[in-house]
Amino acid sequence: MLRKDSDPRFGKRGWILFLALLVLSHQIDAQPLSSATREIHVPADFETIQAAIDSATAGDEIVVAPGFYDESVFF
């Protein structure tokens, strides 16, 4: 006997699959999109701060050594 609020097409397996996909989607969402972040050093990796900024992607960190850099920097 079926209850009025149940869908016979979904069934117990459907609910288990739905819950498994829901849990999996939350696990995937919790992972960072890219774990390939870099630490870029100026002047070791790039001679100028601007060159380091131009090559950086989201999540990268630019480390600038102490010193005087005669340049204009645009973000």
C-alpha positions as CSV (number, residue, x, y, z in Angstrom):
1,M,0.0,0.0,0.0
2,L,1.4,3.4,-1.0
3,R,1.1,6.5,1.0
4,K,-0.3,9.5,-0.8
5,D,2.9,11.6,-0.3
6,S,5.3,8.9,-1.6
7,D,6.5,8.6,-5.2
8,P,6.8,5.0,-6.3
9,R,9.4,5.9,-8.9
10,F,11.8,7.3,-6.3
11,G,11.6,4.5,-3.8
12,K,14.2,3.6,-1.1
13,R,17.1,3.3,-3.5
14,G,16.3,6.7,-4.9
15,W,16.4,8.3,-1.5
16,I,19.7,6.6,-0.7
17,L,21.2,7.8,-4.0
18,F,19.9,11.3,-3.4
19,L,21.4,11.5,0.0
20,A,24.7,10.0,-1.2
21,L,24.9,12.6,-4.0
22,L,24.0,15.3,-1.5
23,V,26.9,14.3,0.9
24,L,29.3,14.0,-2.0
25,S,28.4,17.4,-3.4
26,H,29.1,19.0,0.0
27,Q,32.5,17.2,0.1
28,I,33.5,18.4,-3.3
29,D,32.3,21.9,-2.5
30,A,34.5,21.9,0.6
31,Q,37.7,21.2,-1.4
32,P,39.6,24.2,-2.7
33,L,39.3,24.7,-6.4
34,S,43.0,24.8,-7.0
35,S,45.6,23.6,-4.5
36,A,48.4,24.6,-6.9
37,T,49.0,27.9,-5.3
38,R,52.5,29.4,-5.6
39,E,54.8,31.5,-3.6
40,I,56.4,34.0,-5.9
41,H,59.6,35.7,-4.8
42,V,60.9,39.1,-6.0
43,P,63.6,39.4,-7.2
44,A,64.5,35.6,-7.2
45,D,61.6,34.5,-9.5
46,F,60.9,37.8,-11.2
47,E,63.0,40.9,-11.4
48,T,60.1,43.3,-10.9
49,I,57.0,43.3,-8.6
50,Q,54.8,44.1,-11.7
51,A,56.1,41.0,-13.5
52,A,55.3,38.9,-10.4
53,I,51.8,40.4,-10.2
54,D,51.2,39.8,-13.9
55,S,52.1,36.1,-13.6
56,A,50.2,35.5,-10.4
57,T,46.9,33.7,-10.3
58,A,44.2,33.6,-7.6
59,G,45.6,32.3,-4.4
60,D,49.3,33.0,-5.2
61,E,51.4,34.9,-2.7
62,I,54.0,37.4,-3.8
63,V,56.9,37.8,-1.4
64,V,59.0,40.9,-2.0
65,A,62.6,41.0,-0.6
66,P,63.6,44.2,1.3
67,G,65.0,46.8,-1.0
68,F,64.2,49.7,-3.3
69,Y,62.2,49.0,-6.4
70,D,62.0,51.9,-8.8
71,E,58.8,51.0,-10.6
72,S,55.0,51.7,-10.8
73,V,52.8,48.8,-9.7
74,F,49.3,48.2,-11.2
75,F,47.0,45.6,-9.7
